[in-house]
Amino acid sequence: MKILYLLFAVFLLLFQATSGSADPLFADTAECRSAQGKFCRAGACPPTFTATGTCHGGLMNCCSK
């Protein structure tokens, strides 16, 4: 049961870090999100998308169709 509290805390931190913001911290993130249909994702892009750049200072992939 204690592991659930730990998992909840980890997910909370992950979603807080990836939520939208009015002023992005990184220029590559703003560039990725400015285009229609592009989004940032940690790890590999979904099967129908390709990585077209980076986000969050190179830590995430910018995915697009």
Biopython code that builds the backbone (N, CA, C, O; Angstrom):
import numpy as np
from Bio.PDB.StructureBuilder import StructureBuilder

atoms = [
    (1, "MET", "N", (0.821, -1.183, 0.000)),
    (1, "MET", "CA", (0.000, 0.000, 0.000)),
    (1, "MET", "C", (0.872, 1.257, 0.000)),
    (1, "MET", "O", (0.484, 2.284, -0.557)),
    (2, "LYS", "N", (2.042, 1.174, 0.622)),
    (2, "LYS", "CA", (2.926, 2.343, 0.659)),
    (2, "LYS", "C", (3.461, 2.694, -0.720)),
    (2, "LYS", "O", (3.769, 3.855, -0.989)),
    (3, "ILE", "N", (3.574, 1.699, -1.598)),
    (3, "ILE", "CA", (4.084, 1.957, -2.944)),
    (3, "ILE", "C", (3.112, 2.826, -3.735)),
    (3, "ILE", "O", (3.538, 3.577, -4.612)),
    (4, "LEU", "N", (1.828, 2.742, -3.446)),
    (4, "LEU", "CA", (0.853, 3.578, -4.139)),
    (4, "LEU", "C", (1.075, 5.053, -3.837)),
    (4, "LEU", "O", (0.937, 5.895, -4.725)),
    (5, "TYR", "N", (1.412, 5.368, -2.609)),
    (5, "TYR", "CA", (1.691, 6.762, -2.255)),
    (5, "TYR", "C", (2.937, 7.267, -2.979)),
    (5, "TYR", "O", (2.977, 8.414, -3.424)),
    (6, "LEU", "N", (3.931, 6.428, -3.095)),
    (6, "LEU", "CA", (5.141, 6.800, -3.805)),
    (6, "LEU", "C", (4.864, 7.000, -5.294)),
    (6, "LEU", "O", (5.330, 7.974, -5.885)),
    (7, "LEU", "N", (4.115, 6.092, -5.895)),
    (7, "LEU", "CA", (3.762, 6.226, -7.307)),
    (7, "LEU", "C", (2.936, 7.479, -7.554)),
    (7, "LEU", "O", (3.152, 8.177, -8.545)),
    (8, "PHE", "N", (2.006, 7.769, -6.678)),
    (8, "PHE", "CA", (1.194, 8.976, -6.814)),
    (8, "PHE", "C", (2.074, 10.224, -6.777)),
    (8, "PHE", "O", (1.866, 11.150, -7.562)),
    (9, "ALA", "N", (3.043, 10.258, -5.884)),
    (9, "ALA", "CA", (3.947, 11.403, -5.794)),
    (9, "ALA", "C", (4.793, 11.541, -7.061)),
    (9, "ALA", "O", (5.009, 12.655, -7.539)),
    (10, "VAL", "N", (5.267, 10.443, -7.598)),
    (10, "VAL", "CA", (6.074, 10.481, -8.826)),
    (10, "VAL", "C", (5.228, 10.983, -9.993)),
    (10, "VAL", "O", (5.676, 11.845, -10.749)),
    (11, "PHE", "N", (4.020, 10.461, -10.150)),
    (11, "PHE", "CA", (3.154, 10.921, -11.236)),
    (11, "PHE", "C", (2.795, 12.393, -11.080)),
    (11, "PHE", "O", (2.722, 13.124, -12.068)),
    (12, "LEU", "N", (2.577, 12.818, -9.874)),
    (12, "LEU", "CA", (2.270, 14.224, -9.635)),
    (12, "LEU", "C", (3.427, 15.110, -10.090)),
    (12, "LEU", "O", (3.209, 16.135, -10.736)),
    (13, "LEU", "N", (4.633, 14.724, -9.760)),
    (13, "LEU", "CA", (5.797, 15.507, -10.178)),
    (13, "LEU", "C", (5.985, 15.476, -11.692)),
    (13, "LEU", "O", (6.343, 16.492, -12.287)),
    (14, "LEU", "N", (5.752, 14.335, -12.316)),
    (14, "LEU", "CA", (5.897, 14.238, -13.771)),
    (14, "LEU", "C", (4.881, 15.105, -14.496)),
    (14, "LEU", "O", (5.235, 15.830, -15.425)),
    (15, "PHE", "N", (3.632, 15.038, -14.083)),
    (15, "PHE", "CA", (2.603, 15.821, -14.760)),
    (15, "PHE", "C", (2.740, 17.302, -14.474)),
    (15, "PHE", "O", (2.370, 18.122, -15.314)),
    (16, "GLN", "N", (3.253, 17.662, -13.333)),
    (16, "GLN", "CA", (3.463, 19.058, -13.018)),
    (16, "GLN", "C", (4.565, 19.634, -13.916)),
    (16, "GLN", "O", (4.477, 20.783, -14.349)),
    (17, "ALA", "N", (5.583, 18.849, -14.190)),
    (17, "ALA", "CA", (6.697, 19.317, -15.006)),
    (17, "ALA", "C", (6.310, 19.411, -16.480)),
    (17, "ALA", "O", (6.919, 20.196, -17.208)),
    (18, "THR", "N", (5.331, 18.650, -16.947)),
    (18, "THR", "CA", (4.978, 18.660, -18.359)),
    (18, "THR", "C", (3.728, 19.461, -18.654)),
    (18, "THR", "O", (3.269, 19.475, -19.796)),
    (19, "SER", "N", (3.168, 20.124, -17.669)),
    (19, "SER", "CA", (1.953, 20.888, -17.932)),
    (19, "SER", "C", (2.276, 22.126, -18.751)),
    (19, "SER", "O", (3.418, 22.585, -18.772)),
    (20, "GLY", "N", (1.268, 22.663, -19.426)),
    (20, "GLY", "CA", (1.447, 23.847, -20.259)),
    (20, "GLY", "C", (1.753, 25.068, -19.416)),
    (20, "GLY", "O", (1.346, 25.164, -18.259)),
    (21, "SER", "N", (2.466, 25.986, -20.009)),
    (21, "SER", "CA", (2.855, 27.191, -19.287)),
    (21, "SER", "C", (2.738, 28.386, -20.225)),
    (21, "SER", "O", (2.896, 28.242, -21.437)),
    (22, "ALA", "N", (2.465, 29.556, -19.674)),
    (22, "ALA", "CA", (2.340, 30.765, -20.476)),
    (22, "ALA", "C", (3.696, 31.191, -21.037)),
    (22, "ALA", "O", (3.766, 31.649, -22.177)),
    (23, "ASP", "N", (4.767, 31.053, -20.268)),
    (23, "ASP", "CA", (6.093, 31.392, -20.769)),
    (23, "ASP", "C", (6.995, 30.164, -20.692)),
    (23, "ASP", "O", (7.456, 29.798, -19.611)),
    (24, "PRO", "N", (7.247, 29.528, -21.837)),
    (24, "PRO", "CA", (8.072, 28.326, -21.833)),
    (24, "PRO", "C", (9.507, 28.618, -21.404)),
    (24, "PRO", "O", (10.038, 29.699, -21.659)),
    (25, "LEU", "N", (10.115, 27.649, -20.757)),
    (25, "LEU", "CA", (11.467, 27.818, -20.256)),
    (25, "LEU", "C", (12.509, 27.663, -21.352)),
    (25, "LEU", "O", (13.570, 28.284, -21.283)),
    (26, "PHE", "N", (12.228, 26.845, -22.364)),
    (26, "PHE", "CA", (13.203, 26.534, -23.390)),
    (26, "PHE", "C", (12.684, 26.966, -24.757)),
    (26, "PHE", "O", (11.499, 26.817, -25.056)),
    (27, "ALA", "N", (13.576, 27.500, -25.579)),
    (27, "ALA", "CA", (13.196, 27.967, -26.909)),
    (27, "ALA", "C", (12.749, 26.809, -27.798)),
    (27, "ALA", "O", (11.832, 26.972, -28.603)),
    (28, "ASP", "N", (13.388, 25.630, -27.665)),
    (28, "ASP", "CA", (12.998, 24.509, -28.511)),
    (28, "ASP", "C", (11.595, 24.008, -28.178)),
    (28, "ASP", "O", (10.895, 23.502, -29.055)),
    (29, "THR", "N", (11.180, 24.145, -26.921)),
    (29, "THR", "CA", (9.829, 23.762, -26.529)),
    (29, "THR", "C", (8.807, 24.702, -27.150)),
    (29, "THR", "O", (7.777, 24.253, -27.653)),
    (30, "ALA", "N", (9.081, 26.001, -27.120)),
    (30, "ALA", "CA", (8.177, 26.978, -27.721)),
    (30, "ALA", "C", (8.071, 26.763, -29.219)),
    (30, "ALA", "O", (6.986, 26.879, -29.790)),
    (31, "GLU", "N", (9.185, 26.452, -29.859)),
    (31, "GLU", "CA", (9.183, 26.212, -31.306)),
    (31, "GLU", "C", (8.371, 24.976, -31.651)),
    (31, "GLU", "O", (7.631, 24.977, -32.635)),
    (32, "CYS", "N", (8.497, 23.931, -30.861)),
    (32, "CYS", "CA", (7.758, 22.691, -31.113)),
    (32, "CYS", "C", (6.264, 22.914, -30.919)),
    (32, "CYS", "O", (5.468, 22.465, -31.743)),
    (33, "ARG", "N", (5.873, 23.584, -29.870)),
    (33, "ARG", "CA", (4.459, 23.765, -29.561)),
    (33, "ARG", "C", (3.790, 24.817, -30.435)),
    (33, "ARG", "O", (2.562, 24.874, -30.489)),
    (34, "SER", "N", (4.572, 25.655, -31.123)),
    (34, "SER", "CA", (3.974, 26.703, -31.943)),
    (34, "SER", "C", (3.348, 26.137, -33.217)),
    (34, "SER", "O", (2.434, 26.746, -33.772)),
    (35, "ALA", "N", (3.820, 24.998, -33.681)),
    (35, "ALA", "CA", (3.295, 24.384, -34.898)),
    (35, "ALA", "C", (2.075, 23.529, -34.582)),
    (35, "ALA", "O", (2.000, 22.906, -33.523)),
    (36, "GLN", "N", (1.127, 23.505, -35.503)),
    (36, "GLN", "CA", (-0.090, 22.713, -35.347)),
    (36, "GLN", "C", (0.235, 21.224, -35.420)),
    (36, "GLN", "O", (0.926, 20.793, -36.343)),
    (37, "GLY", "N", (-0.244, 20.443, -34.478)),
    (37, "GLY", "CA", (-0.082, 18.990, -34.508)),
    (37, "GLY", "C", (1.211, 18.473, -33.906)),
    (37, "GLY", "O", (1.459, 17.268, -33.936)),
    (38, "LYS", "N", (2.039, 19.347, -33.362)),
    (38, "LYS", "CA", (3.283, 18.894, -32.745)),
    (38, "LYS", "C", (3.124, 18.903, -31.228)),
    (38, "LYS", "O", (2.370, 19.705, -30.676)),
    (39, "PHE", "N", (3.840, 18.006, -30.565)),
    (39, "PHE", "CA", (3.789, 17.934, -29.107)),
    (39, "PHE", "C", (5.092, 17.347, -28.583)),
    (39, "PHE", "O", (5.823, 16.676, -29.312)),
    (40, "CYS", "N", (5.371, 17.605, -27.326)),
    (40, "CYS", "CA", (6.575, 17.097, -26.670)),
    (40, "CYS", "C", (6.242, 15.789, -25.957)),
    (40, "CYS", "O", (5.166, 15.635, -25.379)),
    (41, "ARG", "N", (7.187, 14.853, -26.012)),
    (41, "ARG", "CA", (6.962, 13.569, -25.357)),
    (41, "ARG", "C", (8.281, 12.992, -24.873)),
    (41, "ARG", "O", (9.280, 13.007, -25.592)),
    (42, "ALA", "N", (8.274, 12.483, -23.648)),
    (42, "ALA", "CA", (9.457, 11.806, -23.111)),
    (42, "ALA", "C", (9.518, 10.409, -23.717)),
    (42, "ALA", "O", (8.520, 9.688, -23.716)),
    (43, "GLY", "N", (10.660, 10.030, -24.223)),
    (43, "GLY", "CA", (10.808, 8.724, -24.855)),
    (43, "GLY", "C", (10.459, 8.786, -26.324)),
    (43, "GLY", "O", (10.450, 9.856, -26.932)),
    (44, "ALA", "N", (10.173, 7.631, -26.883)),
    (44, "ALA", "CA", (9.886, 7.535, -28.316)),
    (44, "ALA", "C", (8.495, 8.080, -28.635)),
    (44, "ALA", "O", (7.592, 8.055, -27.799)),
    (45, "CYS", "N", (8.349, 8.567, -29.856)),
    (45, "CYS", "CA", (7.053, 9.060, -30.330)),
    (45, "CYS", "C", (6.130, 7.875, -30.614)),
    (45, "CYS", "O", (6.603, 6.759, -30.830)),
    (46, "PRO", "N", (4.807, 8.113, -30.614)),
    (46, "PRO", "CA", (3.868, 7.036, -30.951)),
    (46, "PRO", "C", (4.131, 6.515, -32.372)),
    (46, "PRO", "O", (4.809, 7.179, -33.155)),
    (47, "PRO", "N", (3.602, 5.335, -32.707)),
    (47, "PRO", "CA", (3.915, 4.711, -33.999)),
    (47, "PRO", "C", (3.609, 5.554, -35.236)),
    (47, "PRO", "O", (4.348, 5.468, -36.217)),
    (48, "THR", "N", (2.560, 6.357, -35.229)),
    (48, "THR", "CA", (2.216, 7.131, -36.420)),
    (48, "THR", "C", (2.893, 8.494, -36.464)),
    (48, "THR", "O", (2.634, 9.273, -37.381)),
    (49, "PHE", "N", (3.749, 8.800, -35.503)),
    (49, "PHE", "CA", (4.429, 10.086, -35.429)),
    (49, "PHE", "C", (5.941, 9.892, -35.566)),
    (49, "PHE", "O", (6.462, 8.803, -35.324)),
    (50, "THR", "N", (6.631, 10.961, -35.957)),
    (50, "THR", "CA", (8.094, 10.920, -36.058)),
    (50, "THR", "C", (8.681, 12.039, -35.210)),
    (50, "THR", "O", (8.043, 13.071, -35.000)),
    (51, "ALA", "N", (9.881, 11.832, -34.733)),
    (51, "ALA", "CA", (10.579, 12.851, -33.948)),
    (51, "ALA", "C", (11.171, 13.874, -34.913)),
    (51, "ALA", "O", (11.995, 13.533, -35.762)),
    (52, "THR", "N", (10.742, 15.137, -34.777)),
    (52, "THR", "CA", (11.213, 16.187, -35.677)),
    (52, "THR", "C", (12.140, 17.167, -34.980)),
    (52, "THR", "O", (12.647, 18.091, -35.617)),
    (53, "GLY", "N", (12.368, 16.988, -33.707)),
    (53, "GLY", "CA", (13.246, 17.873, -32.954)),
    (53, "GLY", "C", (13.253, 17.488, -31.497)),
    (53, "GLY", "O", (12.916, 16.361, -31.134)),
    (54, "THR", "N", (13.645, 18.445, -30.654)),
    (54, "THR", "CA", (13.701, 18.189, -29.219)),
    (54, "THR", "C", (12.906, 19.241, -28.462)),
    (54, "THR", "O", (12.558, 20.291, -29.003)),
    (55, "CYS", "N", (12.627, 18.939, -27.206)),
    (55, "CYS", "CA", (11.934, 19.849, -26.290)),
    (55, "CYS", "C", (12.650, 19.826, -24.943)),
    (55, "CYS", "O", (13.425, 18.913, -24.658)),
    (56, "HIS", "N", (12.388, 20.821, -24.131)),
    (56, "HIS", "CA", (12.917, 20.906, -22.777)),
    (56, "HIS", "C", (14.432, 20.756, -22.750)),
    (56, "HIS", "O", (14.982, 20.003, -21.946)),
    (57, "GLY", "N", (15.093, 21.483, -23.639)),
    (57, "GLY", "CA", (16.558, 21.469, -23.660)),
    (57, "GLY", "C", (17.153, 20.161, -24.117)),
    (57, "GLY", "O", (18.259, 19.818, -23.700)),
    (58, "GLY", "N", (16.452, 19.408, -24.970)),
    (58, "GLY", "CA", (16.974, 18.156, -25.487)),
    (58, "GLY", "C", (16.605, 16.927, -24.677)),
    (58, "GLY", "O", (17.046, 15.825, -25.004)),
    (59, "LEU", "N", (15.812, 17.085, -23.633)),
    (59, "LEU", "CA", (15.435, 15.950, -22.789)),
    (59, "LEU", "C", (14.257, 15.161, -23.345)),
    (59, "LEU", "O", (14.100, 13.980, -23.034)),
    (60, "MET", "N", (13.415, 15.814, -24.177)),
    (60, "MET", "CA", (12.235, 15.183, -24.729)),
    (60, "MET", "C", (12.249, 15.293, -26.250)),
    (60, "MET", "O", (13.003, 16.084, -26.817)),
    (61, "ASN", "N", (11.408, 14.493, -26.904)),
    (61, "ASN", "CA", (11.274, 14.532, -28.363)),
    (61, "ASN", "C", (10.108, 15.418, -28.761)),
    (61, "ASN", "O", (9.090, 15.463, -28.069)),
    (62, "CYS", "N", (10.253, 16.120, -29.874)),
    (62, "CYS", "CA", (9.160, 16.862, -30.483)),
    (62, "CYS", "C", (8.571, 15.960, -31.554)),
    (62, "CYS", "O", (9.245, 15.656, -32.539)),
    (63, "CYS", "N", (7.334, 15.529, -31.384)),
    (63, "CYS", "CA", (6.710, 14.572, -32.288)),
    (63, "CYS", "C", (5.708, 15.275, -33.214)),
    (63, "CYS", "O", (4.986, 16.182, -32.800)),
    (64, "SER", "N", (5.683, 14.833, -34.474)),
    (64, "SER", "CA", (4.717, 15.339, -35.436)),
    (64, "SER", "C", (4.375, 14.230, -36.405)),
    (64, "SER", "O", (5.095, 13.237, -36.513)),
    (65, "LYS", "N", (3.250, 14.412, -37.122)),
    (65, "LYS", "CA", (2.818, 13.410, -38.101)),
    (65, "LYS", "C", (3.669, 13.476, -39.323)),
    (65, "LYS", "O", (3.460, 12.708, -40.263)),
]
sb = StructureBuilder()
sb.init_structure("model")
sb.init_model(0)
sb.init_chain("A")
sb.init_seg("    ")
for serial, (resi, resn, name, xyz) in enumerate(atoms, 1):
    if name == "N":
        sb.init_residue(resn, " ", resi, " ")
    sb.init_atom(name, np.array(xyz, "f"), 0.0, 1.0, " ", f" {name:<3s}", serial, name[0])
structure = sb.get_structure()
